[in-house]
């Protein structure tokens, strides 16, 4: 204990003797620790995107080297012809301009079908599934967005405009408020062509446990 006290006294005297150098060193150390802490938080945030989904470690977002997306039928073909593929989801996601009560705002619109709902465990909390009719004019709204726009009032039957197209809300669905690349406010089946020539869709595949990913890529 005596030696520790001695060392502390020597250190304190050194700090007083070289005040400017001591202040610079202490500030530099503090800045370094702060940068390290912030970097750790940022890295953790970036590495936990969509990790809250069920079986997230088995779900992969397919990406082409050419940068193009995929045709709608490919997901089904993969599941039927490759034993490694347990399930798939086909979707299109993007920003949309919402016109509600003369107010305009940007929202996230997800164009998807039952494959996306099933894989991502999205539940219909209220209303019906008419929003899944391809080319229809009905949409589903997430529970969080419904509360934001309508409060305690039911959104069912409400009309609104998305990207200059009029839609009727037919359902309230579950969503998520955690950070995600698949965040959405509205869900709709879309009216995009689902033929092989239309390379518009994204595809998620859920692989079976133990799948050789490199080998599957070669296939």
N, CA, C and O of each residue as an XYZ file, in Angstrom:
876
protein
N       0.834     -1.204      0.000
C       0.000      0.000      0.000
C       0.867      1.253      0.000
O       0.578      2.230     -0.690
N       1.952      1.200      0.800
C       2.855      2.356      0.868
C       3.461      2.649     -0.503
O       3.570      3.807     -0.907
N       3.858      1.578     -1.223
C       4.447      1.759     -2.548
C       3.432      2.355     -3.529
O       3.786      3.193     -4.360
N       2.171      1.921     -3.431
C       1.126      2.444     -4.322
C       0.922      3.934     -4.074
O       0.801      4.728     -5.008
N       0.886      4.295     -2.784
C       0.741      5.708     -2.440
C       1.920      6.518     -2.967
O       1.753      7.633     -3.461
N       3.117      5.938     -2.855
C       4.316      6.610     -3.352
C       4.244      6.845     -4.856
O       4.543      7.935     -5.343
N       3.844      5.810     -5.577
C       3.731      5.935     -7.031
C       2.694      6.998     -7.417
O       2.896      7.753     -8.368
N       1.596      7.050     -6.681
C       0.561      8.044     -6.969
C       1.074      9.460     -6.720
O       0.754     10.387     -7.464
N       1.873      9.614     -5.663
C       2.453     10.931     -5.372
C       3.420     11.357     -6.471
O       3.423     12.516     -6.887
N       4.231     10.428     -6.935
C       5.181     10.732     -8.006
C       4.433     11.108     -9.279
O       4.797     12.062     -9.966
N       3.380     10.346     -9.586
C       2.594     10.624    -10.786
C       1.935     11.993    -10.692
O       1.912     12.740    -11.670
N       1.398     12.327     -9.520
C       0.720     13.612     -9.335
C       1.708     14.772     -9.487
O       1.391     15.790    -10.102
N       2.898     14.609     -8.926
C       3.917     15.659     -9.045
C       4.337     15.843    -10.497
O       4.547     16.967    -10.952
N       4.458     14.725    -11.225
C       4.838     14.803    -12.636
C       3.781     15.552    -13.438
O       4.103     16.356    -14.312
N       2.509     15.279    -13.128
C       1.420     15.973    -13.808
C       1.473     17.481    -13.566
O       1.250     18.275    -14.480
N       1.770     17.861    -12.330
C       1.858     19.287    -11.993
C       3.060     19.945    -12.639
O       3.010     21.112    -13.028
N       4.142     19.186    -12.751
C       5.371     19.744    -13.310
C       5.250     19.973    -14.806
O       5.745     20.971    -15.330
N       4.587     19.041    -15.497
C       4.422     19.155    -16.952
C       2.915     19.304    -17.267
O       2.301     18.403    -17.838
N       2.354     20.421    -16.897
C       0.914     20.635    -16.992
C       0.404     20.555    -18.430
O      -0.562     19.846    -18.712
N       1.049     21.274    -19.324
C       0.571     21.306    -20.715
C       0.617     19.926    -21.350
O      -0.349     19.485    -21.971
N       1.739     19.253    -21.191
C       1.878     17.910    -21.758
C       0.880     16.938    -21.135
O       0.334     16.078    -21.826
N       0.644     17.072    -19.833
C      -0.287     16.191    -19.131
C      -1.716     16.386    -19.639
O      -2.444     15.420    -19.870
N      -2.107     17.671    -19.812
C      -3.457     17.954    -20.305
C      -3.660     17.390    -21.702
O      -4.695     16.790    -21.994
N      -2.661     17.586    -22.569
C      -2.756     17.065    -23.935
C      -2.870     15.536    -23.933
O      -3.659     14.960    -24.682
N      -2.068     14.891    -23.079
C      -2.087     13.423    -23.020
C      -3.427     12.903    -22.506
O      -3.973     11.940    -23.045
N      -3.956     13.545    -21.460
C      -5.223     13.105    -20.880
C      -6.366     13.307    -21.867
O      -7.218     12.434    -22.034
N      -6.376     14.477    -22.524
C      -7.417     14.745    -23.512
C      -7.331     13.772    -24.680
O      -8.350     13.278    -25.163
N      -6.112     13.498    -25.130
C      -5.929     12.548    -26.227
C      -6.419     11.169    -25.863
O      -7.040     10.485    -26.676
N      -6.136     10.752    -24.617
C      -6.595      9.437    -24.153
C      -8.124      9.394    -24.076
O      -8.747      8.402    -24.452
N      -8.715     10.486    -23.581
C     -10.172     10.547    -23.471
C     -10.830     10.497    -24.848
O     -11.820      9.793    -25.046
N     -10.270     11.251    -25.800
C     -10.810     11.237    -27.166
C     -10.674      9.847    -27.777
O     -11.584      9.370    -28.455
N      -9.541      9.203    -27.538
C      -9.314      7.861    -28.074
C     -10.317      6.855    -27.539
O     -10.869      6.060    -28.300
N     -10.558      6.886    -26.223
C     -11.539      5.976    -25.630
C     -12.950      6.263    -26.148
O     -13.730      5.341    -26.389
N     -13.270      7.552    -26.315
C     -14.589      7.925    -26.823
C     -14.792      7.419    -28.243
O     -15.846      6.867    -28.558
N     -13.798      7.600    -29.100
C     -13.879      7.126    -30.493
C     -14.021      5.613    -30.545
O     -14.785      5.069    -31.342
N     -13.259      4.937    -29.666
C     -13.337      3.469    -29.619
C     -14.732      3.017    -29.217
O     -15.292      2.105    -29.826
N     -15.302      3.657    -28.183
C     -16.640      3.287    -27.709
C     -17.691      3.527    -28.793
O     -18.553      2.680    -29.026
N     -17.613      4.699    -29.460
C     -18.581      5.023    -30.511
C     -18.442      4.065    -31.698
O     -19.439      3.657    -32.294
N     -17.206      3.713    -32.033
C     -16.977      2.768    -33.137
C     -17.554      1.398    -32.809
O     -18.137      0.742    -33.672
N     -17.394      0.966    -31.559
C     -17.934     -0.325    -31.140
C     -19.452     -0.339    -31.240
O     -20.041     -1.307    -31.719
N     -20.086      0.749    -30.782
C     -21.552      0.858    -30.860
C     -22.014      0.840    -32.312
O     -22.992      0.169    -32.643
N     -21.312      1.580    -33.188
C     -21.689      1.643    -34.599
C     -21.547      0.282    -35.276
O     -22.422     -0.130    -36.038
N     -20.438     -0.421    -34.995
C     -20.213     -1.738    -35.598
C     -21.291     -2.715    -35.141
O     -21.819     -3.482    -35.946
N     -21.615     -2.687    -33.856
C     -22.668     -3.569    -33.341
C     -24.006     -3.260    -34.014
O     -24.754     -4.175    -34.362
N     -24.304     -1.988    -34.196
C     -25.558     -1.577    -34.843
C     -25.617     -2.102    -36.274
O     -26.638     -2.643    -36.697
N     -24.516     -1.942    -37.023
C     -24.498     -2.371    -38.417
C     -24.593     -3.881    -38.559
O     -25.153     -4.379    -39.536
N     -24.047     -4.618    -37.588
C     -24.011     -6.080    -37.681
C     -25.282     -6.736    -37.133
O     -25.419     -7.958    -37.187
N     -26.202     -5.938    -36.613
C     -27.428     -6.526    -36.058
C     -28.664     -6.177    -36.881
O     -29.786     -6.327    -36.398
N     -28.477     -5.715    -38.114
C     -29.620     -5.479    -38.998
C     -30.367     -6.789    -39.233
O     -29.770     -7.780    -39.653
N     -31.662     -6.794    -38.966
C     -32.557     -7.924    -39.247
C     -32.218     -9.204    -38.483
O     -32.696    -10.278    -38.846
N     -31.405     -9.108    -37.439
C     -31.079    -10.311    -36.671
C     -32.218    -10.731    -35.745
O     -32.156    -11.808    -35.152
N     -33.252     -9.906    -35.610
C     -34.366    -10.213    -34.717
C     -35.382    -11.150    -35.355
O     -36.268    -11.657    -34.666
N     -35.269    -11.390    -36.670
C     -36.218    -12.284    -37.330
C     -35.995    -13.738    -36.912
O     -34.873    -14.136    -36.599
N     -37.050    -14.507    -36.909
C     -36.928    -15.933    -36.606
C     -36.070    -16.624    -37.669
O     -36.271    -16.420    -38.866
N     -35.115    -17.441    -37.223
C     -34.180    -18.148    -38.120
C     -33.394    -17.186    -39.004
O     -33.087    -17.503    -40.153
N     -33.068    -16.005    -38.466
C     -32.367    -14.982    -39.256
C     -31.037    -15.493    -39.806
O     -30.625    -15.103    -40.898
N     -30.365    -16.362    -39.054
C     -29.059    -16.864    -39.493
C     -29.167    -17.767    -40.717
O     -28.158    -18.036    -41.370
N     -30.374    -18.241    -41.042
C     -30.571    -19.124    -42.186
C     -31.115    -18.393    -43.410
O     -31.220    -18.975    -44.490
N     -31.461    -17.112    -43.239
C     -32.067    -16.347    -44.326
C     -31.009    -15.526    -45.056
O     -30.226    -14.819    -44.421
N     -30.982    -15.615    -46.373
C     -29.983    -14.919    -47.179
C     -30.665    -14.104    -48.272
O     -31.634    -14.543    -48.890
N     -30.134    -12.912    -48.491
C     -30.649    -12.019    -49.546
C     -29.814    -12.277    -50.798
O     -28.607    -12.035    -50.802
N     -30.448    -12.761    -51.846
C     -29.726    -13.072    -53.079
C     -29.350    -11.785    -53.817
O     -30.174    -10.884    -53.975
N     -28.102    -11.714    -54.263
C     -27.606    -10.532    -54.977
C     -26.841    -10.992    -56.209
O     -25.996    -11.882    -56.120
N     -27.130    -10.395    -57.352
C     -26.427    -10.725    -58.589
C     -25.227     -9.804    -58.760
O     -25.293     -8.624    -58.414
N     -24.145    -10.330    -59.286
C     -22.953     -9.530    -59.527
C     -23.217     -8.426    -60.536
O     -22.566     -7.382    -60.505
N     -24.174     -8.653    -61.431
C     -24.496     -7.648    -62.441
C     -25.277     -6.477    -61.852
O     -25.430     -5.433    -62.485
N     -25.769     -6.671    -60.629
C     -26.526     -5.606    -59.999
C     -28.007     -5.651    -60.283
O     -28.781     -4.945    -59.638
N     -28.421     -6.475    -61.245
C     -29.838     -6.592    -61.570
C     -30.536     -7.473    -60.544
O     -29.898     -8.251    -59.835
N     -31.855     -7.339    -60.476
C     -32.641     -8.169    -59.583
C     -33.089     -9.435    -60.307
O     -32.449     -9.855    -61.272
N     -34.188    -10.051    -59.849
C     -34.600    -11.350    -60.383
C     -36.048    -11.329    -60.852
O     -36.821    -10.473    -60.422
N     -36.427    -12.258    -61.725
C     -37.836    -12.382    -62.115
C     -38.633    -13.066    -61.001
O     -38.076    -13.839    -60.221
N     -39.910    -12.784    -60.931
C     -40.771    -13.293    -59.870
C     -40.761    -14.824    -59.738
O     -40.704    -15.317    -58.611
N     -40.814    -15.600    -60.832
C     -40.926    -17.063    -60.690
C     -39.688    -17.753    -60.139
O     -39.759    -18.928    -59.778
N     -38.551    -17.058    -60.063
C     -37.307    -17.734    -59.694
C     -37.348    -18.315    -58.282
O     -36.809    -19.398    -58.051
N     -37.972    -17.623    -57.340
C     -38.021    -18.124    -55.969
C     -38.633    -19.506    -55.888
O     -38.085    -20.403    -55.248
N     -39.778    -19.674    -56.543
C     -40.455    -20.969    -56.555
C     -39.596    -22.034    -57.220
O     -39.539    -23.170    -56.749
N     -38.921    -21.672    -58.319
C     -38.048    -22.620    -59.011
C     -36.911    -23.098    -58.112
O     -36.564    -24.279    -58.115
N     -36.336    -22.178    -57.347
C     -35.241    -22.543    -56.446
C     -35.702    -23.543    -55.396
O     -35.022    -24.533    -55.127
N     -36.868    -23.275    -54.803
C     -37.371    -24.173    -53.763
C     -37.690    -25.556    -54.316
O     -37.461    -26.561    -53.643
N     -38.216    -25.615    -55.533
C     -38.617    -26.897    -56.114
C     -37.446    -27.706    -56.647
O     -37.535    -28.931    -56.736
N     -36.343    -27.039    -57.005
C     -35.243    -27.743    -57.672
C     -33.955    -27.850    -56.863
O     -33.026    -28.543    -57.278
N     -33.884    -27.183    -55.729
C     -32.680    -27.255    -54.903
C     -33.070    -27.660    -53.486
O     -33.787    -26.935    -52.796
N     -32.589    -28.829    -53.064
C     -32.944    -29.347    -51.747
C     -32.445    -28.445    -50.615
O     -32.997    -28.459    -49.515
N     -31.406    -27.667    -50.889
C     -30.854    -26.792    -49.852
C     -31.807    -25.649    -49.475
O     -31.736    -25.112    -48.370
N     -32.689    -25.290    -50.399
C     -33.598    -24.152    -50.182
C     -34.855    -24.649    -49.473
O     -35.656    -25.393    -50.038
N     -35.003    -24.224    -48.238
C     -36.158    -24.612    -47.426
C     -37.379    -23.746    -47.737
O     -38.506    -24.240    -47.747
N     -37.157    -22.473    -47.987
C     -38.252    -21.557    -48.262
C     -37.709    -20.337    -49.010
O     -36.496    -20.164    -49.134
N     -38.615    -19.501    -49.502
C     -38.197    -18.306    -50.243
C     -39.224    -17.198    -50.033
O     -40.349    -17.454    -49.603
N     -38.828    -15.967    -50.340
C     -39.736    -14.821    -50.299
C     -39.364    -13.884    -51.436
O     -38.189    -13.586    -51.650
N     -40.363    -13.426    -52.157
C     -40.163    -12.521    -53.285
C     -40.811    -11.185    -52.959
O     -41.937    -11.143    -52.463
N     -40.105    -10.088    -53.237
C     -40.648     -8.781    -52.850
C     -39.970     -7.652    -53.617
O     -38.929     -7.842    -54.246
N     -40.587     -6.470    -53.548
C     -40.011     -5.217    -54.038
C     -40.211     -4.198    -52.934
O     -41.304     -4.111    -52.373
N     -39.206     -3.438    -52.610
C     -39.331     -2.446    -51.554
C     -38.804     -1.103    -52.026
O     -37.885     -1.041    -52.843
N     -39.383     -0.034    -51.515
C     -38.929      1.290    -51.923
C     -39.719      2.395    -51.239
O     -40.632      2.136    -50.455
N     -39.351      3.621    -51.549
C     -40.034      4.780    -50.982
C     -41.266      5.110    -51.805
O     -41.307      4.866    -53.011
N     -42.270      5.668    -51.141
C     -43.493      6.106    -51.812
C     -43.930      7.419    -51.184
O     -43.655      7.675    -50.011
N     -44.607      8.247    -51.961
C     -45.129      9.513    -51.466
C     -46.594      9.332    -51.047
O     -47.456      9.007    -51.863
N     -46.843      9.550    -49.772
C     -48.188      9.397    -49.216
C     -48.889     10.739    -49.129
O     -48.330     11.705    -48.610
N     -50.108     10.800    -49.634
C     -50.962     11.984    -49.488
C     -52.094     11.615    -48.539
O     -52.945     10.785    -48.859
N     -52.090     12.243    -47.369
C     -53.104     11.952    -46.352
C     -53.568     13.250    -45.723
O     -52.789     13.969    -45.098
N     -54.870     13.543    -45.899
C     -55.461     14.771    -45.352
C     -54.668     16.012    -45.774
O     -54.312     16.854    -44.949
N     -54.411     16.097    -47.049
C     -53.686     17.214    -47.694
C     -52.214     17.294    -47.292
O     -51.507     18.198    -47.738
N     -51.746     16.374    -46.467
C     -50.349     16.380    -46.063
C     -49.578     15.300    -46.814
O     -50.050     14.171    -46.951
N     -48.391     15.651    -47.298
C     -47.547     14.700    -48.021
C     -46.377     14.268    -47.141
O     -45.806     15.073    -46.405
N     -46.033     12.995    -47.228
C     -44.899     12.470    -46.474
C     -44.338     11.258    -47.201
O     -45.031     10.636    -48.007
N     -43.092     10.923    -46.921
C     -42.450      9.751    -47.519
C     -42.650      8.538    -46.617
O     -42.438      8.616    -45.406
N     -43.053      7.432    -47.200
C     -43.274      6.198    -46.454
C     -42.587      5.044    -47.181
O     -42.155      5.185    -48.325
N     -42.494      3.913    -46.507
C     -41.916      2.711    -47.094
C     -43.042      1.786    -47.557
O     -43.915      1.406    -46.776
N     -43.002      1.433    -48.840
C     -44.005      0.543    -49.416
C     -43.343     -0.783    -49.790
O     -42.336     -0.810    -50.496
N     -43.919     -1.869    -49.311
C     -43.420     -3.206    -49.625
C     -44.409     -3.893    -50.557
O     -45.583     -4.046    -50.222
N     -43.934     -4.302    -51.718
C     -44.746     -5.077    -52.652
C     -44.346     -6.539    -52.487
O     -43.202     -6.909    -52.752
N     -45.287     -7.365    -52.051
C     -44.935     -8.752    -51.728
C     -46.151     -9.655    -51.862
O     -47.256     -9.199    -52.153
N     -45.923    -10.953    -51.643
C     -47.020    -11.911    -51.664
C     -46.966    -12.746    -50.391
O     -46.257    -12.396    -49.448
N     -47.710    -13.845    -50.359
C     -47.781    -14.658    -49.144
C     -46.429    -15.260    -48.764
O     -46.199    -15.545    -47.589
N     -45.527    -15.462    -49.734
C     -44.211    -16.033    -49.412
C     -43.449    -15.123    -48.456
O     -42.780    -15.603    -47.541
N     -43.547    -13.810    -48.666
C     -42.864    -12.856    -47.797
C     -43.515    -12.833    -46.418
O     -42.819    -12.831    -45.402
N     -44.847    -12.816    -46.377
C     -45.558    -12.793    -45.103
C     -45.227    -14.018    -44.267
O     -45.007    -13.909    -43.061
N     -45.191    -15.184    -44.902
C     -44.943    -16.417    -44.164
C     -43.519    -16.482    -43.623
O     -43.313    -16.824    -42.458
N     -42.531    -16.156    -44.462
C     -41.146    -16.247    -44.016
C     -40.831    -15.240    -42.916
O     -40.117    -15.560    -41.966
N     -41.359    -14.026    -43.039
C     -41.051    -12.970    -42.088
C     -42.050    -12.912    -40.935
O     -42.007    -12.001    -40.108
N     -42.949    -13.896    -40.891
C     -43.899    -14.029    -39.786
C     -44.733    -12.763    -39.579
O     -44.891    -12.296    -38.451
N     -45.263    -12.212    -40.670
C     -46.119    -11.024    -40.606
C     -47.561    -11.484    -40.425
O     -48.063    -12.296    -41.202
N     -48.218    -10.967    -39.405
C     -49.572    -11.398    -39.054
C     -50.602    -10.317    -39.387
O     -50.336     -9.124    -39.237
N     -51.771    -10.749    -39.839
C     -52.878     -9.823    -40.041
C     -53.596     -9.645    -38.707
O     -54.198    -10.586    -38.189
N     -53.531     -8.438    -38.155
C     -54.094     -8.164    -36.839
C     -55.558     -7.752    -36.910
O     -56.315     -7.945    -35.958
N     -55.947     -7.185    -38.046
C     -57.304     -6.688    -38.214
C     -57.603     -6.588    -39.700
O     -56.727     -6.207    -40.477
N     -58.824     -6.922    -40.114
C     -59.201     -6.788    -41.517
C     -59.052     -8.086    -42.289
O     -59.119     -9.170    -41.710
N     -58.850     -7.975    -43.607
C     -58.781     -9.147    -44.476
C     -57.521     -9.112    -45.336
O     -56.735     -8.167    -45.268
N     -57.342    -10.145    -46.137
C     -56.111    -10.295    -46.928
C     -56.271     -9.847    -48.372
O     -55.542    -10.328    -49.240
N     -57.194     -8.950    -48.656
C     -57.394     -8.473    -50.033
C     -56.180     -7.726    -50.572
O     -56.032     -7.580    -51.786
N     -55.316     -7.253    -49.689
C     -54.110     -6.546    -50.135
C     -53.150     -7.473    -50.862
O     -52.167     -7.014    -51.443
N     -53.423     -8.769    -50.836
C     -52.563     -9.737    -51.523
C     -53.046    -10.042    -52.939
O     -52.459    -10.873    -53.632
N     -54.108     -9.376    -53.366
C     -54.620     -9.594    -54.731
C     -53.781     -8.788    -55.717
O     -53.735     -7.560    -55.647
N     -53.123     -9.483    -56.628
C     -52.248     -8.833    -57.599
C     -53.034     -7.857    -58.464
O     -54.041     -8.218    -59.073
N     -52.558     -6.611    -58.509
C     -53.227     -5.591    -59.299
C     -54.397     -4.928    -58.602
O     -55.083     -4.100    -59.201
N     -54.640     -5.279    -57.342
C     -55.762     -4.716    -56.607
C     -55.487     -3.302    -56.116
O     -54.396     -2.764    -56.305
N     -56.493     -2.711    -55.485
C     -56.388     -1.328    -55.014
C     -56.501     -1.249    -53.494
O     -56.829     -0.195    -52.948
N     -56.233     -2.350    -52.817
C     -56.295     -2.353    -51.353
C     -54.902     -2.612    -50.783
O     -54.112     -3.363    -51.355
N     -54.620     -1.982    -49.659
C     -53.316     -2.111    -49.025
C     -53.489     -2.442    -47.556
O     -54.549     -2.234    -46.965
N     -52.411     -2.965    -46.985
C     -52.350     -3.174    -45.536
C     -51.418     -2.136    -44.947
O     -50.459     -1.714    -45.591
N     -51.700     -1.729    -43.730
C     -50.881     -0.751    -43.029
C     -50.354     -1.393    -41.752
O     -51.057     -2.187    -41.127
N     -49.153     -1.070    -41.362
C     -48.607     -1.635    -40.137
C     -49.289     -1.013    -38.924
O     -49.833      0.090    -38.988
N     -49.246     -1.740    -37.835
C     -49.877     -1.269    -36.597
C     -49.286      0.060    -36.149
O     -50.022      0.954    -35.731
N     -47.963      0.201    -36.233
C     -47.311      1.433    -35.810
C     -47.708      2.625    -36.676
O     -47.966      3.711    -36.159
N     -47.757      2.421    -38.005
C     -48.119      3.516    -38.904
C     -49.588      3.892    -38.735
O     -49.948      5.064    -38.845
N     -50.434      2.903    -38.469
C     -51.851      3.177    -38.267
C     -52.058      4.072    -37.044
O     -52.867      4.999    -37.078
N     -51.331      3.792    -35.973
C     -51.446      4.619    -34.769
C     -50.927      6.028    -35.026
O     -51.472      7.006    -34.515
N     -49.864      6.119    -35.826
C     -49.289      7.433    -36.137
C     -50.269      8.293    -36.946
O     -50.393      9.493    -36.701
N     -50.964      7.674    -37.912
C     -51.842      8.437    -38.801
C     -53.258      8.617    -38.246
O     -53.882      9.659    -38.443
N     -53.758      7.582    -37.547
C     -55.173      7.603    -37.154
C     -55.407      7.548    -35.647
O     -56.550      7.634    -35.198
N     -54.352      7.408    -34.868
C     -54.532      7.335    -33.430
C     -55.299      6.078    -33.038
O     -54.962      4.979    -33.480
N     -56.330      6.235    -32.209
C     -57.137      5.095    -31.755
C     -58.248      4.736    -32.743
O     -58.946      3.741    -32.546
N     -58.418      5.517    -33.785
C     -59.458      5.263    -34.781
C     -59.031      4.133    -35.717
O     -57.866      4.059    -36.107
N     -59.955      3.265    -36.075
C     -59.647      2.158    -36.979
C     -59.326      2.695    -38.374
O     -60.050      3.549    -38.885
N     -58.246      2.203    -38.997
C     -57.891      2.676    -40.349
C     -58.629      1.939    -41.457
O     -58.537      2.326    -42.622
N     -59.363      0.879    -41.108
C     -60.021      0.057    -42.133
C     -61.044      0.880    -42.918
O     -61.866      1.600    -42.349
N     -60.966      0.749    -44.233
C     -61.880      1.472    -45.112
C     -61.417      2.872    -45.468
O     -62.033      3.536    -46.302
N     -60.334      3.331    -44.845
C     -59.820      4.672    -45.138
C     -59.159      4.677    -46.515
O     -58.474      3.726    -46.891
N     -59.375      5.755    -47.255
C     -58.745      5.898    -48.560
C     -57.565      6.850    -48.475
O     -57.593      7.831    -47.733
N     -56.540      6.552    -49.236
C     -55.361      7.419    -49.273
C     -54.670      7.262    -50.618
O     -55.009      6.386    -51.414
N     -53.711      8.117    -50.849
C     -53.025      8.136    -52.137
C     -51.545      7.827    -51.934
O     -50.866      8.467    -51.131
N     -51.061      6.837    -52.674
C     -49.649      6.464    -52.648
C     -49.101      6.596    -54.058
O     -49.547      5.907    -54.975
N     -48.132      7.483    -54.224
C     -47.548      7.713    -55.556
C     -48.619      7.967    -56.614
O     -48.593      7.402    -57.707
N     -49.563      8.840    -56.247
C     -50.632      9.273    -57.154
C     -51.638      8.180    -57.497
O     -52.451      8.353    -58.404
N     -51.593      7.054    -56.781
C     -52.582      5.990    -56.967
C     -53.435      5.881    -55.707
O     -52.909      5.898    -54.594
N     -54.738      5.771    -55.878
C     -55.634      5.713    -54.734
C     -55.805      4.274    -54.248
O     -56.008      3.355    -55.042
N     -55.721      4.099    -52.927
C     -55.852      2.785    -52.309
C     -56.796      2.876    -51.111
O     -57.009      3.940    -50.530
N     -57.350      1.714    -50.767
C     -58.187      1.594    -49.576
C     -57.507      0.649    -48.594
O     -57.056     -0.430    -48.979
N     -57.432      1.046    -47.338
C     -56.811      0.196    -46.315
C     -57.788     -0.910    -45.931
O     -58.903     -0.642    -45.483
N     -57.356     -2.154    -46.111
C     -58.231     -3.293    -45.810
C     -57.725     -4.122    -44.640
O     -58.427     -5.016    -44.168
N     -56.498     -3.836    -44.158
C     -55.956     -4.654    -43.070
C     -54.890     -3.897    -42.287
O     -54.234     -2.987    -42.796
N     -54.744     -4.305    -41.042
C     -53.640     -3.847    -40.185
C     -52.759     -5.055    -39.931
O     -53.244     -6.093    -39.481
N     -51.471     -4.933    -40.213
C     -50.554     -6.063    -40.055
C     -49.443     -5.713    -39.078
O     -49.171     -4.544    -38.807
N     -48.817     -6.742    -38.564
C     -47.672     -6.540    -37.681
C     -46.460     -6.129    -38.503
O     -46.304     -6.558    -39.647
N     -45.616     -5.310    -37.928
C     -44.367     -4.912    -38.591
C     -43.248     -5.004    -37.573
O     -43.286     -5.848    -36.677
N     -42.265     -4.150    -37.705
C     -41.193     -4.113    -36.714
C     -40.618     -2.713    -36.661
O     -40.563     -2.002    -37.664
N     -40.190     -2.331    -35.458
C     -39.600     -1.008    -35.277
C     -38.102     -1.078    -35.033
O     -37.471     -0.061    -34.741
N     -37.527     -2.271    -35.151
C     -36.074     -2.423    -35.008
C     -35.418     -2.129    -36.354
O     -36.080     -2.154    -37.392
N     -34.081     -1.843    -36.333
C     -33.430     -1.449    -37.578
C     -33.350     -2.638    -38.535
O     -32.907     -3.733    -38.189
N     -33.804     -2.358    -39.758
C     -33.981     -3.418    -40.738
C     -33.831     -2.877    -42.147
O     -34.146     -1.719    -42.418
N     -33.347     -3.727    -43.042
C     -33.325     -3.404    -44.470
C     -34.673     -3.705    -45.115
O     -34.882     -3.414    -46.293
N     -35.587     -4.288    -44.339
C     -36.880     -4.706    -44.854
C     -38.015     -3.949    -44.173
O     -39.134     -4.452    -44.078
N     -37.724     -2.748    -43.701
C     -38.742     -1.958    -43.013
C     -39.837     -1.530    -44.002
O     -39.545     -1.222    -45.157
N     -41.091     -1.511    -43.548
C     -42.193     -1.071    -44.399
C     -43.303     -0.454    -43.554
O     -43.469     -0.782    -42.380
N     -44.060      0.446    -44.180
C     -45.242      1.055    -43.565
C     -46.525      0.501    -44.171
O     -47.537      0.344    -43.487
N     -46.462      0.204    -45.492
C     -47.623     -0.320    -46.210
C     -47.217     -1.579    -46.969
O     -46.076     -1.720    -47.410
N     -48.169     -2.482    -47.109
C     -47.933     -3.751    -47.803
C     -48.983     -3.915    -48.887
O     -50.176     -3.723    -48.652
N     -48.512     -4.279    -50.097
C     -49.394     -4.337    -51.256
C     -48.889     -5.417    -52.208
O     -47.691     -5.695    -52.254
N     -49.791     -6.021    -52.961
C     -49.384     -7.078    -53.900
C     -48.783     -6.520    -55.178
O     -48.113     -7.245    -55.914
N     -49.014     -5.230    -55.457
C     -48.420     -4.610    -56.635
C     -49.139     -4.967    -57.923
O     -50.021     -5.826    -57.951
N     -48.743     -4.291    -58.976
C     -49.297     -4.605    -60.304
C     -48.179     -4.827    -61.320
O     -48.398     -4.732    -62.528
N     -46.970     -5.128    -60.815
C     -45.839     -5.384    -61.704
C     -46.013     -6.715    -62.422
O     -46.613     -7.647    -61.888
N     -45.486     -6.794    -63.628
C     -45.518     -8.049    -64.376
C     -44.702     -9.113    -63.634
O     -43.606     -8.842    -63.143
N     -45.249    -10.313    -63.563
C     -44.571    -11.416    -62.867
C     -43.991    -12.432    -63.853
O     -43.765    -13.593    -63.509
N     -43.756    -11.972    -65.086
C     -43.196    -12.852    -66.109
C     -41.673    -12.935    -65.970
O     -41.061    -12.156    -65.239
N     -41.081    -13.881    -66.677
C     -39.645    -14.136    -66.576
C     -38.782    -12.971    -67.084
O     -37.628    -12.833    -66.677
N     -39.323    -12.157    -67.947
C     -38.520    -11.082    -68.526
C     -38.406     -9.870    -67.599
O     -37.608     -8.970    -67.864
N     -39.186     -9.830    -66.520
C     -39.207     -8.657    -65.641
C     -38.270     -8.859    -64.450
O     -38.647     -9.471    -63.451
N     -37.048     -8.340    -64.564
C     -36.039     -8.501    -63.516
C     -36.167     -7.362    -62.494
O     -35.315     -6.476    -62.424
N     -37.240     -7.406    -61.712
C     -37.541     -6.319    -60.793
C     -37.498     -6.750    -59.330
O     -37.355     -5.910    -58.442
N     -37.619     -8.034    -59.075
C     -37.873     -8.514    -57.723
C     -36.601     -8.896    -56.963
O     -35.606     -9.335    -57.541
N     -36.680     -8.708    -55.635
C     -35.657     -9.219    -54.723
C     -36.113    -10.591    -54.234
O     -37.309    -10.878    -54.183
N     -35.149    -11.427    -53.878
C     -35.484    -12.761    -53.378
C     -34.690    -13.058    -52.108
O     -33.473    -12.883    -52.061
N     -35.400    -13.507    -51.091
C     -34.777    -14.049    -49.888
C     -34.917    -15.561    -49.939
O     -35.968    -16.078    -50.317
N     -33.871    -16.265    -49.563
C     -33.966    -17.723    -49.476
C     -33.608    -18.160    -48.055
O     -32.670    -17.648    -47.444
N     -34.362    -19.097    -47.563
C     -34.080    -19.686    -46.257
C     -33.463    -21.054    -46.495
O     -34.110    -21.954    -47.030
N     -32.207    -21.203    -46.095
C     -31.468    -22.427    -46.378
C     -31.571    -23.416    -45.213
O     -31.699    -23.027    -44.052
N     -31.513    -24.674    -45.552
C     -31.565    -25.713    -44.513
C     -30.282    -25.685    -43.686
O     -29.222    -25.286    -44.166
N     -30.403    -26.111    -42.449
C     -29.261    -26.135    -41.541
C     -28.136    -26.994    -42.118
O     -28.375    -28.112    -42.575
N     -26.916    -26.472    -42.096
C     -25.756    -27.215    -42.588
C     -25.511    -27.079    -44.076
O     -24.665    -27.786    -44.624
N     -26.218    -26.200    -44.737
C     -26.049    -26.025    -46.187
C     -24.665    -25.480    -46.526
O     -24.180    -24.550    -45.881
N     -24.034    -26.064    -47.539
C     -22.766    -25.567    -48.066
C     -23.097    -24.402    -49.010
O     -23.477    -24.610    -50.162
N     -22.947    -23.179    -48.499
C     -23.368    -22.006    -49.266
C     -22.529    -21.844    -50.535
O     -23.060    -21.531    -51.600
N     -21.233    -22.056    -50.415
C     -20.356    -21.930    -51.584
C     -20.743    -22.941    -52.660
O     -20.758    -22.623    -53.849
N     -21.055    -24.157    -52.228
C     -21.468    -25.190    -53.170
C     -22.787    -24.854    -53.837
O     -22.976    -25.111    -55.026
N     -23.692    -24.283    -53.074
C     -24.990    -23.888    -53.628
C     -24.816    -22.763    -54.639
O     -25.498    -22.741    -55.663
N     -23.921    -21.841    -54.366
C     -23.647    -20.754    -55.313
C     -23.125    -21.295    -56.631
O     -23.490    -20.807    -57.700
N     -22.269    -22.307    -56.550
C     -21.736    -22.921    -57.774
C     -22.866    -23.543    -58.587
O     -22.885    -23.432    -59.813
N     -23.811    -24.198    -57.904
C     -24.949    -24.791    -58.601
C     -25.750    -23.725    -59.323
O     -26.751    -24.036    -59.968
